[in-house]
Structure formats: structure tokens, C-alpha cells
Amino acid sequence: MSDVSTLVPEPADTKLAVSALRGLDAALGTEGPVRLRLGGQAGDVEVPRPALTALAQVLDSFAHGEGVTVLPAQAELTTQQAADALHVSRPFLIGLLDAGQIEYRTVGTHRRVKAASLIRYLREDDARRQTAADTLAAETRELGFA
């Protein structure tokens, strides 16, 4: 899939990412456009805040020695790729698709899942888990255990 890029940091990249992240965090704390100075003849470049936030997330992963996979929200994944992205088995993912919890389309006899659908599912699942945790915490307080 040409839309998907997996980036894995080398040890030297990890150290550089820690330093770059410090400077980027400071820039993210300011208002207005952010300009980055590039080496060579490229000069300065203005970067949209969402792109800068994404760069900070990549640098944070690199700083911890973790690789990242970058793909457009509209990229379509096979069911195996989608399952791998969610860290679940393919049969479990198929169950989620069949239950209508994740949108997909069929191409012939194959299912394709948009990355945006996976992100939507993850956000909804996080919200469900947070609600459940809040409910348990409230019940714990009501019973006098906390």
C-alpha cells in the first residue's frame, strides 16, 4: 500500500527527537502561525498547527524509541491491516464489522476499512470505557470504598 509509511527511529534519531520535541513543545505553547527554520537554502517555512501537532506526536514516539505508521484518513486497509492497527485478531475485527461497529465497503468479495472508520471506532470505544470507569468510580464512592 503506497499510502502507508512506517517510520522506525535509529538510536541517534531517538536522541535528536528528544531535543527537537522540547523546542516544538515551546512553539506549540504560543499563539499564531509557527515558522520552522530549515537548513540549507530552504529558509523558513510556515507550518499549520495541526501538522505541527502531528509532528510533535511523531517526535514523542521517536523519543521513546517507538516507530510510527502514517497513513491518510481516507486510506483503505485490508481486514488484516485493520486488525493489526487495532491490535486485535482478524476474526475479532470481522465481528466488529458484522456488528456494524466499524464501517467498511466490499470490493468483490473482500472488505476494505477506511482508516477514518478505525479512528472513529477507537474514539467511540475510548468514550465508552471512560463512561464505564466513571460509573464504577461513582459506585465505589457511593458504597464508601473510596
Secondary structure by P-SEA (a helix, b strand, c coil): cccbbbbbbcaaaaaaaaaaaaaaaaaaacccbbbbbbcccccbbbbcaaaaaaaaaaaaaaaacbbbbbbcccccccaaaaaaaacccaaaaaaaaaaccccccccccbbbbbaaaaaaaaaaaaaaaaaaaaaaaaaaaaaccc
